[in-house]
Amino acid sequence: MNDHTGRCLCGAVRYVARGAPKSVSNCHCGMCRRASGGPFITFARYGKEQVEFTQGSPSWYRSSDSAERGFCSSCGGSLAYREARRSDSIWLTVAMMDNPRDLAPQYHIFTDSMLPWLRIDDDLPRHGQWPTAHA
């Protein structure tokens, strides 16, 4: 089984994601940039039943009408994302995983919002908004 463990920066919140993610993507939207402090954020999408918070739990805040983000209330580490219309899934930030090398992105989303100075030299599919398969 391909279980992945992760934690926030201070270690107060820890989780295990069981099995393979449904997808892994680089998101370039403005909200993800602000939440991560980086030019994009990489998420692994899991079914809600695949993820267990084993120590502590994230605090959640609504970042838009359609989504909320999970973070550690002690260190502020960005841990997860949940979408209201897809309540069966949770997106975990790959950079917070103990072994992020194992989860290579499969595509880019919201490239219409990608920063103009960012150059990414890969051949992954790019979607200006949500890809059709995501809807």
C-alpha positions in Angstrom: 0.0 0.0 0.0 1.2 3.5 -0.7 0.5 5.3 2.5 1.8 8.8 3.0 2.4 10.5 6.3 2.7 14.2 6.8 2.8 17.0 9.4 2.8 20.7 9.8 6.0 22.6 10.5 5.9 22.3 14.3 4.5 18.7 14.3 1.3 19.5 16.3 -0.9 18.2 13.4 0.0 14.9 11.8 -1.9 12.7 9.4 -1.7 9.5 7.3 -3.2 9.3 3.8 -3.9 5.7 2.9 -3.4 4.4 -0.6 -2.8 6.2 -3.8 -4.1 9.7 -4.3 -6.8 10.3 -7.0 -4.7 13.0 -8.6 -1.7 15.3 -7.9 -1.7 18.8 -9.3 0.1 22.1 -9.2 -2.4 24.9 -8.5 -1.5 28.4 -9.7 -4.6 30.3 -8.4 -4.1 33.5 -6.4 -5.7 32.0 -3.2 -3.2 29.1 -3.2 -0.3 31.5 -3.7 -1.4 33.5 -0.7 -2.1 30.4 1.4 1.3 28.9 0.6 3.5 32.0 0.2 4.9 30.5 -3.0 4.2 30.9 -6.7 2.0 27.8 -6.7 1.1 24.9 -4.4 1.1 21.1 -5.1 -1.9 19.1 -3.9 -2.6 15.4 -3.7 -6.4 14.7 -3.8 -7.6 11.9 -1.7 -11.0 10.5 -0.8 -12.0 11.8 2.6 -12.1 8.2 3.9 -8.4 7.8 3.0 -7.2 10.6 5.3 -6.8 10.3 9.1 -5.5 13.0 11.3 -3.5 11.0 13.8 -2.3 13.9 16.1 -4.1 17.1 16.5 -6.4 18.4 13.8 -6.2 21.3 11.4 -8.1 24.5 12.0 -10.3 25.4 9.0 -11.2 28.7 7.5 -13.4 29.5 4.5 -11.2 31.1 1.9 -14.0 31.5 -0.6 -17.7 30.7 -1.1 -16.7 27.3 -2.4 -13.7 26.2 -0.4 -12.0 26.1 3.0 -8.4 25.5 3.9 -6.9 23.6 6.8 -3.9 24.9 8.7 -2.1 24.3 12.0 -3.2 26.9 14.6 0.2 26.8 16.3 2.6 27.3 13.4 0.3 28.3 10.5 1.4 25.5 8.2 -0.9 25.0 5.3 -2.1 21.4 5.4 -5.2 20.9 3.3 -8.0 22.2 1.1 -11.6 21.1 0.9 -14.1 22.1 -1.7 -17.8 22.5 -0.8 -19.1 20.9 -4.0 -16.8 17.9 -3.6 -17.2 17.0 0.0 -16.0 13.5 -0.6 -12.4 14.7 -1.2 -9.6 16.4 0.6 -6.5 17.9 -1.0 -3.3 17.6 1.0 -0.4 19.8 0.4 2.4 17.6 -0.9 5.2 19.7 0.5 4.0 18.9 4.1 4.3 15.2 3.5 7.2 13.3 4.9 8.1 11.8 1.5 7.0 14.4 -1.1 9.3 12.9 -3.7 6.8 10.0 -4.1 4.0 12.3 -5.4 4.9 13.9 -8.7 2.4 16.3 -10.2 0.3 15.1 -13.1 -0.9 18.4 -14.4 -1.1 22.2 -13.7 -4.4 24.0 -12.9 -5.4 27.6 -13.0 -2.5 28.5 -15.3 -4.6 31.5 -16.5 -3.4 33.0 -13.1 0.2 31.7 -13.3 2.7 34.4 -12.5 4.3 35.7 -15.8 7.9 35.4 -14.5 7.5 31.8 -13.5 9.0 29.3 -16.0 8.3 25.7 -15.6 10.0 23.3 -18.0 7.8 20.3 -17.9 5.5 18.7 -20.4 2.6 18.2 -18.0 -0.9 19.2 -19.2 -1.9 22.7 -18.3 -5.5 23.9 -17.6 -6.4 27.5 -17.5 -9.2 26.7 -15.0 -10.4 23.4 -13.5 -9.8 20.5 -15.9 -12.9 18.8 -17.3 -12.1 15.6 -15.5 -12.2 17.4 -12.1 -15.7 18.8 -12.5 
